[in-house]
Amino acid sequence: MRTAVVRIDVDPERTLSPARWAAGLRALRAPTSPSENLGPELRFQIATDDSAAAVRDLVDACARAFGTEPVPGTVTFLSRGTDDDVHGVLAGFGLTGDVGRVLDAAGFDIVTVTLRAADLVRIPESRVLTALEAALNAEVRLLLR
């Protein structure tokens, strides 16, 4: 399961009073709480396999808490360098693959990801490799079958 960072603009019309803002934040703290308050935009960290459902649930929770029509923002993901992170990055490209790991002589992870060669016809191999390396902060080797 990956950790999504979901951003929600809870006051797109900028009409909330300070008291209503504070009441909305208090109401949110029971079922879920924002990880960071950026003015009318809140950021939530949530473990999920379905980020679209998480966004819908958070927008609904914010609407109830603040009495507004919240607008979802960008969703990003935290990475801990796990196999779930590999599969999540691949899923973002519409790909699936097998993941393996070995340690190099210095004890650092080398992650091997086996993909179908036919899948890389529509997505450049370099784009997939760069995304995986950035998400994992590790050396990644793509193998094609």
Secondary structure, DSSP 4 states (H G I P E B T S, - for coil): -EEEEEEEES-TT----HHHHHHHHHHHHTT---SEEETTEEEEEEEES-HHHHHHHHHHHHHHHHSS--EEEEEEEE--S-HHHHHHHHHHTT---EEEEEE-TTS-EEEEEEE-GGGGGTS-HHHHHHHHHHHHTSEEEEEE-
